């Protein structure tokens, strides 16, 4: 931590502007050896304002580029150390030269993520915000970037902070009744249990959100489901904009499944094309169908394809019924042909789902379908802050949940407070790893601020 | 005997201050065979209970049991002089049950005085100590106000609130260690000059009332237990409740009077700079901090059997005397009450306990030990616990033996001392059961099995007491075997042992033994112990495992030449600290003030990674 580190902090490649950043005690003195201000003296430089000057190679005695330099003295900087940002022209050659000069003047090349690590260690952000910075840099989709940004702004941290304070409150109430038995403090076991339940609900929701978070980063799986020969593979190809699946007018053409990623408005989806779910006529087909059922039931959402040019069958309705618990869009395909299907009858099975008529073959309404997919399956804005993206966070929350569940169980079984407290205390180190450590002093302070203790 | 009657000037152990810490320290040192002198400002107020007339309570009761298992006096004395006994938290499990007793204050100090006078190797001496004599970084003895030098190979300072004490009543203040007793002013300055970090703390005590002027019918009585539970494992005689306590409430008028006179409070006018205990606030504190409360509870506790003085627990105050009179008038039942001693607040000097080693010896001055309130604690029990530890460690120091340090998982005493020396204090420190990580293991009912071996090792527990303990252990083992062997049917379920049955939250050992009789007679003490051990069994096993794991981690050696700068993720401050102190093990590093748990994890990981063999390719 005593080193001063240097790195190019703009993305690789050519750009209008490139920034080299230094962080550490010697940031400014190193800068002085590679940068010459034009009008001002070094003495006059004030914190957090840019000065114009030139990058200068003192060995070769030549100017490299004109540049702006801004100095952020500790602790009011990104890393809470002395930080210098040098903005010059965004050419990799120039930027690398600046870094080279910086290293010659005493800086050390930064490891990946080291600026953020320092920010974390300097107390500038908590671990969750630090993880979010990393996610933001490597975000795969716009949505993920938004979630990361939300976490960086402290959205998830705030939520964890709230959970933490609820746990502190609960422990305080349990402990108060134990420590001050003559003063009638604390809460009855029933209320402790209902508080525990509430906390557990919030934690379990966060644990569940990990799946959503994972889906956002990797993309949701959407299964294209329907009877044979309704045009699932044609639809698959139409959504992909290129021929991927083999299509034929014959039912049962697709025996295995295909999975491809598409991007709609910045979100990724994995489309899964699979065999029609129908009574098999061939052993190979049978296997394919079994696999399809599995895939469909594991998918995050379903595009249910029906042939609009034929009458709906019991098999169609039965299949919709089977997957009605999933988020689903009813796709009435072959809309270019004369319609014979009773759409309202199909919709009646699953009234909350959207439905849309398309012609996969002609490409009619495919854009609308894409839009519908995004609206139906993309998490949208509603959950952008309350999603956990990291396995580490999820595991910690699970540990917290286990401990609290045990506490709740003991309470319900009628064990005394100190046993329940024992279980709840087990959660504390894990909460400590998610956010600040919970120490006895904090619990005590909480008790004294809530209760008038004092015999 | 002659040395006892005519104090010579050379001692092994010099103890300054005969409060709850000093008495335990001096008694332990003398009984360990060292020539000891106990110097007090006033011989009549040895072991005076300066504030409430009670010993014990949550965590404190456990402490008294631990002091007792080590061979200390407090438990025996509380049993001897107790006038009302209660076991708190009876409705909860054994870990949070704690004995508490109202004691006869006058008898408490007289019996202690007699015991100390009867102790071999111990001289009790009246004087005011002004200086600790220090030569070449080593304490050599003390100097008194009348010019005597008393030499000692070790010195224990336990001055309580007497260290530069300043009493406040309203806007008046005067120098005193306790009402109408002189403070030790010079000693405070002396410690400061010796380079110790001295800071200011504050506490207070309520008024004492004349029992004859209280209308007792206005209050709710609180009886002692039918079957009193003694503090000491060594108390054999039955205990008797001799008094009744009462409780009542303040009201809106009381609070009005207090609010109107707040400008006369030294606390709120800024006269008092010391920090007071939050768990023991004055009545004006409560009124200001909890304006939504329309009443506050208080307790009326007799100070003894042969006195009419009543201690008003909960109404401590540093408001002027006339305001105290006025607000008492608003409380039905106390409207005619006469104040015998007014309430007051007191500020005193304490030394930052982070300057101490875990043995309670001052880090920078050899042979000088501090115990009690001077280390920032409050409470008789906390003081006594430090006293006995300082007493034992002063002797071990003379013997050049390893200090006696209890771990956090072994005893509340361990928690107390560790909290003090590693974390320091900001307000008067009181022990709570929640401060113990292993609360279910640190119980009043098993203090003897945890600590009696140490008491015996240091010669403070007699052979007879040890034998009695071993016999009790044997009997409990037989009871365990019995409960494991005997089975019972519950409805259609398969048979379970009585032990399993007892693990149900609503089943008591009493009811189990009513179902099937154990052939030997059992004391309540043995029943409580067995019940707790069985009810907590699963938790105790889990804690044992964790303790084991932590001890192994704590034992991880830190190589001598290690460069802490190379450990990733340590702040400069921590690197400097580790570099300066150079801890030998992870456990030592953990106990250094300001070392964070995160730093310990980083250090542990670094040591682990370092240990892995590296492969070199030889050319």
Boltz contact constraints between the chains, C-beta under 6 A:
constraints:
  - contact:
      token1: [A, 175]
      token2: [B, 434]
      max_distance: 6.0
  - contact:
      token1: [A, 178]
      token2: [B, 96]
      max_distance: 6.0
  - contact:
      token1: [A, 179]
      token2: [B, 58]
      max_distance: 6.0
  - contact:
      token1: [A, 179]
      token2: [B, 432]
      max_distance: 6.0
  - contact:
      token1: [A, 181]
      token2: [B, 88]
      max_distance: 6.0
  - contact:
      token1: [A, 181]
      token2: [B, 89]
      max_distance: 6.0
  - contact:
      token1: [A, 413]
      token2: [B, 505]
      max_distance: 6.0
  - contact:
      token1: [A, 414]
      token2: [B, 505]
      max_distance: 6.0
  - contact:
      token1: [A, 414]
      token2: [B, 506]
      max_distance: 6.0
  - contact:
      token1: [A, 415]
      token2: [B, 505]
      max_distance: 6.0
  - contact:
      token1: [A, 416]
      token2: [B, 92]
      max_distance: 6.0
  - contact:
      token1: [A, 416]
      token2: [B, 93]
      max_distance: 6.0
  - contact:
      token1: [A, 418]
      token2: [B, 92]
      max_distance: 6.0
  - contact:
      token1: [A, 418]
      token2: [B, 93]
      max_distance: 6.0
  - contact:
      token1: [A, 418]
      token2: [B, 95]
      max_distance: 6.0
  - contact:
      token1: [A, 418]
      token2: [B, 96]
      max_distance: 6.0
  - contact:
      token1: [A, 422]
      token2: [B, 539]
      max_distance: 6.0
  - contact:
      token1: [A, 440]
      token2: [B, 434]
      max_distance: 6.0
  - contact:
      token1: [A, 440]
      token2: [B, 435]
      max_distance: 6.0
  - contact:
      token1: [A, 448]
      token2: [B, 278]
      max_distance: 6.0
  - contact:
      token1: [A, 452]
      token2: [B, 286]
      max_distance: 6.0
  - contact:
      token1: [A, 452]
      token2: [B, 290]
      max_distance: 6.0
  - contact:
      token1: [A, 452]
      token2: [B, 293]
      max_distance: 6.0
  - contact:
      token1: [A, 453]
      token2: [B, 279]
      max_distance: 6.0
  - contact:
      token1: [A, 454]
      token2: [B, 280]
      max_distance: 6.0
  - contact:
      token1: [A, 454]
      token2: [B, 281]
      max_distance: 6.0
  - contact:
      token1: [A, 455]
      token2: [B, 313]
      max_distance: 6.0
  - contact:
      token1: [A, 455]
      token2: [B, 314]
      max_distance: 6.0
